[in-house]
Amino acid sequence: MLNDEHVELRKSVEEFAREVVAPVIGDYYERCEFPYDIVRKMGAMGLFGLPVPEEYGGMGGDYFVLCLALEELARVDSSVAITLEAAVSLGEMPILRFGTDAQKQRWLPKMAAGEILGAFGLTEPGGGSDVPGGMRTTAVLDGGEWVINGSKAFITNSGTDITGVVAVAAITGRRQDGRPEISTILVPSGTPGLTVSEKYSKVGWSASDTRELSFTGCRVPEENLLGERGRGYAQFLQTLDEGRVAIAALSVGLAQGCVDESLRYVRERRAFGQEIGRYQSMQFKIADMEARVHTARLAYYHAAERMLAGLPFKKEAAIAKLVSSNAAMDNARDATQVFGGYGFMNEFPVGRFYRDAKILEIGEGTSEVQRMLIARELGLPA
Ligand SMILES: Cc1cc2nc3c(=O)[nH]c(=O)nc-3n(C[C@H](O)[C@H](O)[C@H](O)COP(=O)(O)OP(=O)(O)OC[C@H]3O[C@@H](n4cnc5c(N)ncnc54)[C@H](O)[C@@H]3O)c2cc1C
């Protein structure tokens, strides 16, 4: 499935992650600081524009290229990888897929250059899995403007110094059958009535930006509607299907990073007079880790292949996300064990991998939600 362009891109991101990210990211992580300098360099490399057409300042690649970049970044660090994933997959893709030409012209060139970041506001304090059941945010048309009220929880990239716009899912009315009508509205940073909270204190992804947003009489022009009114539900389902393939790639990267670090460590650490890599229990652990990462990678390649071919890929994306987030969790636990006490120290990457793995079973649809999607695709009742 990899062509020359894919191989070349993967190699350059691998080098960037190893040479630019790895030496400094641990300190950013410890300080819970957003790595502006790294993000600026990723922008200069064109990573934020990988799947964006050249006419909007992007690299004109496909979504699979983005996945490969995410995998290579997450091999070294997941905060950086999720910053790219959320900016492109959740921030840019909805504008690219559903935006008007004016919206694309306004936002995409700066986003593709990494000069500004986009965010995607779906989850609310009252519920992330149960959308729209837990959704309370509303938007009402008044004098040619949308007036937004409500709040959003856990929104990635929503409060950095370079955040430019948040796509907000809101209830804009009721359908004939009584169900809420959901639409997506673009809210530029700094709009009066939008309040960005302090960063959450998180277990992992500590160098990424995650915030709560609240909207109080927040007014934006009517033309900030993204796509058709009432199509918000369909839009985020499509966005999340793609996003799951990207999160699967990121999970595979973390799982691979655990193999990389473990292979290195068992050759240098000695116990009872020999390298610990000579013990079968260590070898079996690493063999299991390698088997998980290999099968998870095949799962996301397969989902991406169907997506790019225009075939249905909902089930494959859910499977890829489920198995690869499991692989990341299992590999992080095993790699920490391989490192013994040093695995529990933040100065070693495996400690970071351990803290970063859990969210992969939660974000962009929990593992339970993935199982629900797979069951529905198999024809089982909702
Ligand atoms: C660091 C971070 C970054 C995030 N970034 C974003 C972002 O950029 N944009 C955004 O919109 N959201 C974002 N999220 C939100 C994330 O997508 C949600 O946290 C996730 O979808 C789960 O929703 P919830 O937290 O409300 O959990 P809930 O939906 O309350 O789920 C709680 C538990 O109940 C289970 N559950 C719920 N319903 C069922 C069911 N029917 N059957 C079985 N089990 C069920 C869940 O699987 C879970 O185990 C982020 C979250 C985090 C932590």
Ligand as a Chemical Component Dictionary entry (heavy atoms), coordinates in Angstrom:
data_LIG
# 
_chem_comp.id                   LIG 
_chem_comp.type                 NON-POLYMER 
_chem_comp.pdbx_formal_charge   0 
_chem_comp.three_letter_code    LIG 
# 
loop_
_chem_comp_atom.comp_id 
_chem_comp_atom.atom_id 
_chem_comp_atom.alt_atom_id 
_chem_comp_atom.type_symbol 
_chem_comp_atom.charge 
_chem_comp_atom.model_Cartn_x 
_chem_comp_atom.model_Cartn_y 
_chem_comp_atom.model_Cartn_z 
_chem_comp_atom.pdbx_ordinal 
LIG C1  C1  C 0 -7.597  14.686 26.288 1  
LIG C2  C2  C 0 -8.922  14.684 25.582 2  
LIG C3  C3  C 0 -9.063  15.343 24.370 3  
LIG C4  C4  C 0 -10.312 15.390 23.738 4  
LIG N1  N1  N 0 -10.462 16.132 22.585 5  
LIG C5  C5  C 0 -11.717 16.334 22.101 6  
LIG C6  C6  C 0 -11.944 17.258 21.015 7  
LIG O1  O1  O 0 -11.007 17.851 20.472 8  
LIG N2  N2  N 0 -13.234 17.457 20.602 9  
LIG C7  C7  C 0 -14.290 16.826 21.170 10 
LIG O2  O2  O 0 -15.421 17.071 20.764 11 
LIG N3  N3  N 0 -14.108 15.921 22.185 12 
LIG C8  C8  C 0 -12.851 15.687 22.667 13 
LIG N4  N4  N 0 -12.662 14.803 23.715 14 
LIG C9  C9  C 0 -13.817 14.138 24.291 15 
LIG C10 C10 C 0 -13.855 12.630 24.049 16 
LIG O3  O3  O 0 -14.142 12.360 22.704 17 
LIG C11 C11 C 0 -14.892 12.052 25.039 18 
LIG O4  O4  O 0 -14.309 12.126 26.322 19 
LIG C12 C12 C 0 -15.305 10.639 24.701 20 
LIG O5  O5  O 0 -16.028 10.588 23.500 21 
LIG C13 C13 C 0 -16.137 10.013 25.823 22 
LIG O6  O6  O 0 -17.175 10.856 26.201 23 
LIG P1  P1  P 0 -17.382 11.177 27.769 24 
LIG O7  O7  O 0 -16.074 11.606 28.321 25 
LIG O8  O8  O 0 -18.524 12.094 27.899 26 
LIG O9  O9  O 0 -17.725 9.787  28.434 27 
LIG P2  P2  P 0 -19.226 9.136  28.550 28 
LIG O10 O10 O 0 -19.906 9.237  27.236 29 
LIG O11 O11 O 0 -19.864 9.755  29.732 30 
LIG O12 O12 O 0 -18.864 7.641  28.839 31 
LIG C14 C14 C 0 -18.538 7.158  30.168 32 
LIG C15 C15 C 0 -18.423 5.621  30.064 33 
LIG O13 O13 O 0 -19.707 5.063  29.720 34 
LIG C16 C16 C 0 -19.549 4.238  28.584 35 
LIG N5  N5  N 0 -20.774 4.276  27.781 36 
LIG C17 C17 C 0 -21.458 5.374  27.376 37 
LIG N6  N6  N 0 -22.517 5.009  26.652 38 
LIG C18 C18 C 0 -22.523 3.654  26.601 39 
LIG C19 C19 C 0 -23.365 2.674  25.982 40 
LIG N7  N7  N 0 -24.459 3.021  25.271 41 
LIG N8  N8  N 0 -23.049 1.368  26.141 42 
LIG C20 C20 C 0 -21.952 1.010  26.845 43 
LIG N9  N9  N 0 -21.114 1.883  27.445 44 
LIG C21 C21 C 0 -21.394 3.194  27.320 45 
LIG C22 C22 C 0 -18.360 4.822  27.822 46 
LIG O14 O14 O 0 -17.800 3.886  26.905 47 
LIG C23 C23 C 0 -17.437 5.166  28.970 48 
LIG O15 O15 O 0 -16.737 4.036  29.396 49 
LIG C24 C24 C 0 -11.416 14.718 24.325 50 
LIG C25 C25 C 0 -11.252 14.019 25.521 51 
LIG C26 C26 C 0 -10.040 14.017 26.175 52 
LIG C27 C27 C 0 -9.930  13.327 27.501 53 
# 
loop_
_chem_comp_bond.comp_id 
_chem_comp_bond.atom_id_1 
_chem_comp_bond.atom_id_2 
_chem_comp_bond.value_order 
_chem_comp_bond.pdbx_ordinal 
LIG C1  C2  SING 1  
LIG C2  C3  SING 2  
LIG C2  C26 DOUB 3  
LIG C3  C4  DOUB 4  
LIG C4  N1  SING 5  
LIG C4  C24 SING 6  
LIG N1  C5  DOUB 7  
LIG C5  C6  SING 8  
LIG C5  C8  SING 9  
LIG C6  O1  DOUB 10 
LIG C6  N2  SING 11 
LIG N2  C7  SING 12 
LIG C7  O2  DOUB 13 
LIG C7  N3  SING 14 
LIG N3  C8  DOUB 15 
LIG C8  N4  SING 16 
LIG N4  C9  SING 17 
LIG N4  C24 SING 18 
LIG C9  C10 SING 19 
LIG C10 O3  SING 20 
LIG C10 C11 SING 21 
LIG C11 O4  SING 22 
LIG C11 C12 SING 23 
LIG C12 O5  SING 24 
LIG C12 C13 SING 25 
LIG C13 O6  SING 26 
LIG O6  P1  SING 27 
LIG P1  O7  DOUB 28 
LIG P1  O8  SING 29 
LIG P1  O9  SING 30 
LIG O9  P2  SING 31 
LIG P2  O10 DOUB 32 
LIG P2  O11 SING 33 
LIG P2  O12 SING 34 
LIG O12 C14 SING 35 
LIG C14 C15 SING 36 
LIG C15 O13 SING 37 
LIG C15 C23 SING 38 
LIG O13 C16 SING 39 
LIG C16 N5  SING 40 
LIG C16 C22 SING 41 
LIG N5  C17 SING 42 
LIG N5  C21 SING 43 
LIG C17 N6  DOUB 44 
LIG N6  C18 SING 45 
LIG C18 C19 SING 46 
LIG C18 C21 DOUB 47 
LIG C19 N7  SING 48 
LIG C19 N8  DOUB 49 
LIG N8  C20 SING 50 
LIG C20 N9  DOUB 51 
LIG N9  C21 SING 52 
LIG C22 O14 SING 53 
LIG C22 C23 SING 54 
LIG C23 O15 SING 55 
LIG C24 C25 DOUB 56 
LIG C25 C26 SING 57 
LIG C26 C27 SING 58 
# 
